[in-house]
Structure formats: structure tokens, C-alpha cells
Amino acid sequence: MPWNAWHLARVDEMKRWNLGTLELRSRLLLGTAQYPSPDILQRAIRASGTDMVTISLRRHTPGDRAGADFWNLVKETGVHILPNTAGCHSAKEAITTALMAREIFATTRIKLEVIGDDYTLQPDPAGLLEAARELIRQEFEVLPYTTEDLVLAGHLVDAGCGVVMPWAAPIGSGQGLRNPAGLEALRERLPDTTLIVDAGLGRPSDAARVMEMGFDGVLLNSAVALADDPARMADAFRQAVEAGHAGVEAGFMQPRDMASPSTPTVGTPFWHEA
Amino acid sequence: MQVLVNGETKTFNEPLSVTDLLDLLAIDEGFVAVALNGDFVPRSTYESTTVNEGDAVECVAPRQGG
């Protein structure tokens, strides 16, 4: 096998990871809302290299084909579906939505959102935990959208969530990491939990940064959908996520206080004792 | 009788099952999921689930989401 082919096969092998019970390659999860057109959405999904996209459930309007067309278009891409409970404001609403999603998408996986504040779309911790417990009792694989709150994340893990998804900033804000120290603490304190940063990222460097912190993946939507060229931005985020993760696996050098010449000093021409 | 379907008041004749309601609204069963008064109604029980006066039905389908 030529060296390059061997290297690529090995890189591909190394990319495999588990999101709950599912084996994936891409560590980028993509939302499907707010794209300028269905065609651009499809191109963004492909360019992102994602293995999983999020989808919502909304009131059905008889005769409206847009919903069916959208769903067929996503199915065509062949990626896994992660339904969400976006817009739910109580545990009860979220549980019912999850049950409806399980029937439509034939998946027990659910991105659990229980919103506590309409202005910040901050999760309701009590409702989130209550819904997570009930859905896990009903054999769902719950991926809760939460804040960087360490104690709440711990409760979610104790409830049986193998994956926890803290925000970086409010949904759709594109502000990037509002509390990097909080995210770092979460990563450090929950080393065995799969942690996906979900919401608030704006730029590819934000994604690279959370991956460098050791997060397992990133879930994005607005940063890609609202870019001038969503497919290009999807590709940029793909590279950023891969770069950040590869950086962690490669192991960072220790920063040093002073400069240290990278070129050997032995044999420097014109050298003389100062 | 009046039933709230996706937030809109609609008038139906009794008796009405979930299957009848979807038929009358020309909704393809395979494409949607249903909740009655906030509780999930599994597809296998549409036939045997009765919709009563004043009930609230939610009927949802896949849409773009983040």
C-alpha cells in the first residue's frame, strides 16, 4: 500500500467515535433551519461532512408540501436524524414531543430542550431534569441541551444521560464562548461523559477552541445557515472541528516563559562569544 | 362538536376517532404524529381513540430545526 493510502486509511479509522450507542466519524452535528434554500441546505450538509442533523416537529398544515419536501431532501443525504424538542417550555410538552418524534423518525435518540426563558432561550434546569428522567425511563437516549452548569450536568449524567450538550452562548447568538472557564471545568469534571457544545458558536475558530478544550463534538446551525455562503462555512467548520480534535490527540506543547530558538544553535555561522 | 386542531377551532360530527379526523382533514397518517390534550397518541391506537367536544389535537410533521 502506498504510504499516502495507508496514512489516509489510518486517519479514517482514527476518526471513529461513539455518540451514545451510535458510531460516527464526523464530530460536527448540523442543524437544518434557516438556510436560504433547500438546495443550499443539502449542499451545506454534504460540505460539513456531518453524520447527523437535527430536525424539529411543527404543526402540520394540510396541503403543505414544503414539510414533506424538506424531509425527503434530508433523507436523501443519508445522515442520521436527531429530532429535537425545540420550543417546549415544560417537561410535559418535551416528553410528548419526544414520543411523537420517536414514532415519526423511528429513533429513540432525542435532543432534549426545555426552555426556561424566552429572551435567552436558557434551559429550565428543573424541567430538563424531570423530562430527562422520564424519557430515560421510557428507554430514550437523551441528549440534553443545557448550560455550562456543572452541577446540573452532573444530575443529568446521574439520571442516565451519556451525552450532555452545554451551550457556548444563547441559541442563534453567534457570540462564541461566553464562559470558557465554565466549559473547561465541565470538561475536566466530567471526563467520561460525551460532551457536545451546542449553540452560540459563531466562527470556525470557536469550534476549534472547544475541540481543543477536549469536547467530543460540536452542534451548529445559525453560524452555517446565516453565512453568506453556507456550504463554504460548513466546510470551514468541518476543518475547524477536525483541526481542534486532531490537536488534542496530537498533544499540545507546554508553553514556555521565554523564547527558545527552534533552529539549532550549534554551528551558527558568524557565531562568536558575546 | 368543536375541536381545536393545531390551535384552530374546527367543527366535526360525532363520533370521531383520530383516524376519522385525519381522514376528514386529508392528512397522510404516515407523515404525522398526534397528541390529544397534551398526551401522545400512538399510531396503532388512532382507530380506537375518540376525540370529544372541546378536545385539543396537535398534529405535527418534520420541519427544519437546530
Interface residues (C-beta under 8 A of the other chain):
Chain A: G31 T32 A33 Q34 Y35 L41 T54 I55 S56 L57 R58 R59 H60 T61 P62 G63 G67 A68 F70 W71 V74 P83 N84 A86 K92 E93 T96 T97 L99 M100 A101 E103 I104 F105 I171 G172 A199 N221 S222
Chain B: N6 G7 L25 A26 I27 F31 V32 A33 V34 A35 G38 D39 F40 P42 R43 E58 C59 V60 A61 P62 R63 Q64 G65 G66
